[in-house]
Amino acid sequence: MEGQPLLDALGETNVAAAVGLFGGVLLGLAARLGRFCTLGAIEDYLYGNNDKRLKMWILAIGTAVVGSFGLMALGLFDPANSFYLSQQWSPLASIVGGGLFGYGMAMAGNCGYGAIARLGGGDLRSFVIVLVMGICAYATLSGPLAWIRVEIFPPTAPATIPSGIAHTLGAVTGLSVALIGLVMGALIIAFALRSRSLRRDRTAIIWGIAAGVAVISAWAGMQYINANGFDDLPLASHTFSAPVGETILYGMTASGQTLSFGIGSVAGVWVGAFLGSLIKGHFRWEACEDPRELRRQIIGAGLMGVGAVVAVGCSIGQGLTAFSLLAFSAPITLTAIFCGAALGLHQLIVGFTATE
């Protein structure tokens, strides 16, 4: 079978980690060189009267949608086999989990992806966020909090029809799913480029597209491994909740573990952010001097870890990766993250102003 020599020589899990590493580096560079950041985009929009980074995020979504459904049109990717579309969608889990994640993100000052990127620039406060979020995510996924999660949000059954907008429209209208996805992706890109501030910033456009390409490369690479290998690795793209915990676990038990896409992705963001901080000359060691700030960051990181597992994805996992497949969960979870972050930012900013 074509491609097997490469997989046999390097090992399927190692190739998967390399695929994750490649996309992760792109995301890390986008964070440091393009200021691609979930919380920053929301804060700019709500309090800076600037929609450039928000539209940059939308551009990344549109790019990821066009690329993912373009791969489908070429027969190089079957999105129906991804977890985001193969399971029935739980609206309550998306709303509650997304809200918890967004509020925690505001409290911590970063999402998981942003914390890894800041850590690559020498911010040791983000190291605490990464550790706490990863541990809480694993505790909620398979640890002592798992039974509570399962009681409140029971596992969903496999979907009879892929849980996606394009797939549902295709089933109803009889139109090509790939064509529907390509048209919707193009409309998302057009909406993003309506922003004059984004059109004037070539750097923001480049790195917004690069973030979308990171997701596309993951789908393509993992589909290749899935089609040509024998380990039956799941189709995956970038998310930074459970993979952070997986990376921590691998760091402690590498001799008994194997590499994975998620570990490569987390490592790639750190590497890309480190290189980006060196290129910009922004690398410097930073630490938390205020115990109250540290307490707030720990609580926020814990909420993000729990919320991301409940929502089946973080701001990247649902807001970009699931959105690239036009999963029903993506816009609802992203809206819940936005609302949770808006509430947290309002509490922090208004509370700070009131004490002055």
C-alpha positions as CSV (number, residue, x, y, z in Angstrom):
1,M,0.0,0.0,0.0
2,E,1.4,3.4,-1.0
3,G,2.9,5.3,1.9
4,Q,3.3,2.3,4.2
5,P,7.2,2.3,4.0
6,L,7.2,5.8,5.6
7,L,4.8,4.8,8.3
8,D,6.6,1.5,8.9
9,A,9.9,3.2,9.2
10,L,9.0,6.0,11.5
11,G,5.9,4.5,13.3
12,E,2.4,5.7,12.9
13,T,2.2,7.5,16.3
14,N,5.5,9.3,15.5
15,V,4.2,10.5,12.2
16,A,1.0,11.6,13.8
17,A,3.1,13.6,16.4
18,A,5.1,15.2,13.5
19,V,1.8,16.2,11.8
20,G,0.7,17.8,15.1
21,L,4.1,19.5,15.5
22,F,3.9,21.1,12.1
23,G,0.5,22.6,12.7
24,G,1.3,23.5,16.3
25,V,4.4,25.5,15.1
26,L,2.1,27.4,12.7
27,L,-0.3,28.2,15.5
28,G,2.6,29.2,17.8
29,L,4.0,31.6,15.2
30,A,0.6,33.0,14.6
31,A,0.2,33.8,18.3
32,R,3.6,35.5,18.6
33,L,4.0,37.1,15.1
34,G,0.3,37.7,14.2
35,R,-1.1,38.2,17.8
36,F,-3.7,35.5,17.1
37,C,-5.4,35.2,20.4
38,T,-9.0,34.3,21.5
39,L,-9.2,36.5,24.6
40,G,-7.3,39.3,23.0
41,A,-9.8,39.4,20.1
42,I,-12.7,39.5,22.4
43,E,-11.2,42.2,24.6
44,D,-10.3,44.3,21.6
45,Y,-13.8,44.1,20.2
46,L,-15.6,44.8,23.5
47,Y,-13.3,47.4,25.1
48,G,-11.0,48.6,22.3
49,N,-13.5,49.3,19.6
50,N,-11.3,47.3,17.3
51,D,-12.6,44.2,15.4
52,K,-9.4,43.4,13.5
53,R,-8.4,40.4,15.6
54,L,-11.9,39.1,15.8
55,K,-12.2,39.2,12.0
56,M,-8.8,37.6,11.9
57,W,-10.2,34.7,13.8
58,I,-13.2,34.5,11.5
59,L,-10.8,34.5,8.5
60,A,-9.0,31.5,10.1
61,I,-12.4,29.7,10.5
62,G,-13.3,30.4,6.8
63,T,-9.9,29.2,5.6
64,A,-10.2,26.0,7.7
65,V,-13.7,25.4,6.3
66,V,-12.7,25.9,2.7
67,G,-9.6,23.7,3.1
68,S,-11.3,20.9,5.0
69,F,-14.2,20.7,2.5
70,G,-11.7,21.1,-0.4
71,L,-9.9,18.0,0.9
72,M,-13.3,16.3,1.0
73,A,-14.0,17.3,-2.6
74,L,-10.7,15.8,-3.7
75,G,-11.4,12.6,-1.8
76,L,-8.5,13.2,0.6
77,F,-10.6,13.5,3.8
78,D,-13.8,12.2,5.2
79,P,-15.0,14.5,7.9
80,A,-17.9,12.2,8.8
81,N,-15.4,10.0,10.6
82,S,-14.2,12.7,12.9
83,F,-15.4,12.8,16.5
84,Y,-17.1,16.2,16.1
85,L,-19.5,14.8,13.5
86,S,-19.8,11.1,14.4
87,Q,-21.5,11.7,17.8
88,Q,-24.8,13.3,18.5
89,W,-24.5,16.9,19.7
90,S,-25.4,17.9,23.2
91,P,-26.5,21.6,23.2
92,L,-26.5,21.8,27.0
93,A,-22.9,20.6,27.2
94,S,-21.8,23.1,24.6
95,I,-23.5,26.0,26.4
96,V,-22.4,25.1,30.0
97,G,-18.9,23.9,29.0
98,G,-18.3,26.8,26.7
99,G,-19.5,29.3,29.3
100,L,-17.3,27.8,32.0
101,F,-14.3,27.9,29.6
102,G,-14.9,31.5,28.5
103,Y,-15.2,32.7,32.1
104,G,-12.2,30.8,33.2
105,M,-10.3,32.2,30.2
106,A,-11.0,35.7,31.3
107,M,-10.0,34.9,34.9
108,A,-6.7,33.3,33.8
109,G,-5.9,35.9,31.2
110,N,-5.4,33.3,28.5
111,C,-6.9,30.2,26.9
112,G,-4.9,27.0,26.9
113,Y,-3.5,27.7,23.5
114,G,-2.6,31.2,24.5
115,A,-1.0,30.1,27.7
116,I,1.3,27.7,25.8
117,A,2.2,30.5,23.4
118,R,3.0,32.9,26.3
119,L,5.0,30.2,27.9
120,G,7.1,30.0,24.8
121,G,7.8,33.7,25.3
122,G,9.1,33.1,28.8
123,D,6.0,33.9,30.8
124,L,6.2,31.6,33.8
125,R,2.7,32.6,35.0
126,S,1.4,30.7,32.0
127,F,3.3,27.6,33.1
128,V,1.0,27.4,36.1
129,I,-2.1,27.9,33.9
130,V,-1.0,25.1,31.6
131,L,-0.3,22.7,34.4
132,V,-3.6,23.4,36.3
133,M,-5.7,23.3,33.1
134,G,-4.1,20.0,31.9
135,I,-4.6,18.3,35.3
136,C,-8.2,19.5,35.6
137,A,-9.0,18.5,32.1
138,Y,-7.8,14.9,32.7
139,A,-9.5,14.8,36.1
140,T,-12.7,15.7,34.4
141,L,-12.2,13.3,31.5
142,S,-11.1,10.2,33.3
143,G,-10.2,11.1,36.9
144,P,-12.2,11.7,40.0
145,L,-14.5,14.3,38.4
146,A,-15.4,12.0,35.5
147,W,-18.4,10.3,37.2
148,I,-19.9,13.7,38.0
149,R,-19.5,14.8,34.4
150,V,-21.1,11.6,33.1
151,E,-24.0,12.0,35.5
152,I,-24.8,15.5,34.5
153,F,-23.8,15.2,30.8
154,P,-24.3,11.5,29.8
155,P,-22.3,10.4,26.8
156,T,-24.1,10.9,23.5
157,A,-24.9,8.1,21.1
158,P,-23.4,7.8,17.6
159,A,-25.0,10.1,15.1
160,T,-27.2,8.5,12.4
161,I,-26.4,11.6,10.2
162,P,-23.1,13.5,10.7
163,S,-23.8,16.3,13.2
164,G,-22.8,19.1,10.8
165,I,-24.5,21.9,9.1
166,A,-23.2,21.0,5.6
167,H,-24.0,17.3,6.0
168,T,-27.6,18.1,7.2
169,L,-28.2,20.5,4.3
170,G,-26.8,18.0,1.9
171,A,-29.1,15.3,3.2
172,V,-32.1,17.6,2.9
173,T,-31.4,19.2,-0.4
174,G,-29.5,16.5,-2.2
175,L,-26.6,18.9,-3.0
176,S,-23.0,18.0,-2.6
177,V,-21.8,18.3,1.0
178,A,-18.4,19.4,-0.2
179,L,-19.9,22.1,-2.4
180,I,-22.1,23.4,0.5
181,G,-19.0,23.5,2.8
182,L,-16.9,25.3,0.2
183,V,-19.6,28.0,-0.4
184,M,-20.1,28.5,3.3
185,G,-16.4,28.8,3.9
186,A,-16.1,31.3,1.1
187,L,-18.9,33.4,2.6
188,I,-17.2,33.3,6.0
189,I,-13.9,34.5,4.4
190,A,-15.8,37.3,2.6
191,F,-17.5,38.4,5.8
192,A,-14.1,38.6,7.6
193,L,-12.5,40.6,4.8
194,R,-15.3,43.2,5.0
195,S,-13.3,44.6,7.9
196,R,-11.2,47.5,6.6
197,S,-8.8,47.2,9.5
198,L,-8.1,43.6,8.6
199,R,-7.7,44.3,4.9
200,R,-5.1,47.0,5.7
201,D,-3.0,44.6,7.8
202,R,-1.3,42.1,5.6
203,T,0.4,40.4,8.5
204,A,-2.9,39.7,10.2
205,I,-4.3,38.2,7.0
206,I,-1.3,36.0,6.6
207,W,-1.3,34.6,10.1
208,G,-5.1,34.3,10.1
209,I,-4.8,32.1,7.1
210,A,-1.9,30.2,8.6
211,A,-4.0,29.3,11.6
212,G,-6.6,27.8,9.3
213,V,-3.9,26.0,7.4
214,A,-2.7,24.4,10.7
215,V,-6.1,22.8,11.0
216,I,-6.3,21.7,7.4
217,S,-2.8,20.1,7.5
218,A,-3.9,18.1,10.6
219,W,-7.0,16.7,8.9
220,A,-4.9,15.8,5.8
221,G,-2.1,14.2,7.7
222,M,-4.2,12.2,10.0
223,Q,-6.5,11.0,7.2
224,Y,-3.4,9.9,5.3
225,I,-2.2,7.9,8.4
226,N,-5.7,6.5,9.0
227,A,-6.0,5.4,5.3
228,N,-2.5,3.8,5.0
229,G,-1.7,2.6,8.5
230,F,-2.9,-0.3,10.6
231,D,-3.1,1.3,14.1
232,D,-6.6,2.8,13.5
233,L,-5.5,6.2,14.9
234,P,-8.5,8.6,15.3
235,L,-8.9,11.5,13.0
236,A,-7.8,14.5,15.0
237,S,-6.9,18.2,14.7
238,H,-5.8,20.8,17.1
239,T,-7.3,21.3,20.5
240,F,-5.7,22.3,23.8
241,S,-7.5,20.8,26.7
242,A,-7.1,17.0,27.2
243,P,-3.9,17.0,25.0
244,V,-2.3,19.4,27.5
245,G,-2.9,16.8,30.2
246,E,-1.7,14.0,27.9
247,T,1.5,15.9,27.3
248,I,2.1,16.3,31.1
249,L,1.5,12.6,31.5
250,Y,3.9,11.8,28.7
251,G,6.5,14.0,30.3
252,M,6.3,11.9,33.5
253,T,5.9,8.4,31.9
254,A,7.5,8.6,28.5
255,S,9.1,5.2,28.8
256,G,5.6,3.6,29.1
257,Q,3.8,5.9,26.6
258,T,3.8,6.7,22.9
259,L,3.8,10.0,21.2
260,S,0.5,11.2,19.7
261,F,-0.9,14.0,17.5
262,G,-2.0,15.9,20.6
263,I,1.5,15.8,22.2
264,G,3.1,17.0,19.0
265,S,0.5,19.8,18.7
266,V,1.2,21.1,22.2
267,A,5.0,20.9,21.7
268,G,4.6,22.6,18.3
269,V,2.8,25.6,19.8
270,W,5.5,26.0,22.4
271,V,8.3,25.7,19.8
272,G,6.6,28.1,17.3
273,A,5.9,30.6,20.1
274,F,9.5,30.4,21.3
275,L,10.8,31.0,17.8
276,G,8.3,33.8,17.2
277,S,9.4,35.5,20.5
278,L,13.0,35.4,19.4
279,I,12.2,36.8,16.0
280,K,10.3,39.7,17.5
281,G,12.8,40.1,20.3
282,H,10.1,39.7,22.9
283,F,11.4,36.8,24.9
284,R,11.8,37.6,28.6
285,W,11.2,35.8,31.8
286,E,8.1,36.9,33.7
287,A,6.6,35.8,37.0
288,C,3.6,36.5,39.1
289,E,4.2,39.0,41.9
290,D,0.6,39.3,43.2
291,P,-0.8,36.3,45.1
292,R,-4.3,37.4,44.2
293,E,-3.5,37.3,40.5
294,L,-2.0,33.9,40.9
295,R,-5.1,32.7,42.7
296,R,-7.3,34.1,40.0
297,Q,-5.2,32.4,37.3
298,I,-5.3,29.0,39.0
299,I,-9.1,29.2,39.4
300,G,-9.5,30.3,35.8
301,A,-7.3,27.5,34.5
302,G,-9.3,24.9,36.5
303,L,-12.5,26.2,35.0
304,M,-11.1,26.0,31.6
305,G,-10.0,22.4,32.0
306,V,-13.4,21.4,33.2
307,G,-15.3,23.5,30.7
308,A,-13.3,22.3,27.7
309,V,-13.9,18.6,28.5
310,V,-17.6,19.2,29.0
311,A,-17.9,21.2,25.7
312,V,-15.7,18.6,23.9
313,G,-13.2,21.3,22.9
314,C,-11.6,24.6,23.8
315,S,-11.6,27.9,21.9
316,I,-9.3,26.2,19.3
317,G,-10.9,22.7,19.5
318,Q,-14.5,23.9,19.0
319,G,-13.9,27.5,17.7
320,L,-11.6,26.5,14.9
321,T,-11.2,22.7,14.5
322,A,-14.9,21.7,14.9
323,F,-15.9,24.9,13.0
324,S,-13.7,23.7,10.1
325,L,-16.2,20.8,9.7
326,L,-19.2,23.1,10.3
327,A,-20.2,21.0,13.3
328,F,-23.4,22.1,15.0
329,S,-21.5,22.3,18.3
330,A,-19.0,24.9,17.0
331,P,-21.0,28.1,16.7
332,I,-22.9,27.4,19.9
333,T,-19.8,26.6,21.9
334,L,-17.9,29.6,20.5
335,T,-20.8,31.9,21.3
336,A,-20.9,30.5,24.9
337,I,-17.1,31.0,25.2
338,F,-17.6,34.6,24.0
339,C,-20.4,35.3,26.5
340,G,-18.4,33.7,29.4
341,A,-15.3,35.7,28.5
342,A,-17.4,38.9,28.2
343,L,-18.8,38.3,31.7
344,G,-15.4,37.6,33.2
345,L,-13.8,40.7,31.5
346,H,-16.7,42.8,32.7
347,Q,-16.2,41.6,36.2
348,L,-12.5,42.3,36.1
349,I,-12.5,45.6,34.4
350,V,-15.5,47.1,36.1
351,G,-14.3,45.8,39.5
352,F,-10.9,47.4,38.9
353,T,-12.3,50.7,37.9
354,A,-14.7,50.8,40.8
355,T,-11.8,50.5,43.3
356,E,-9.9,53.4,41.9
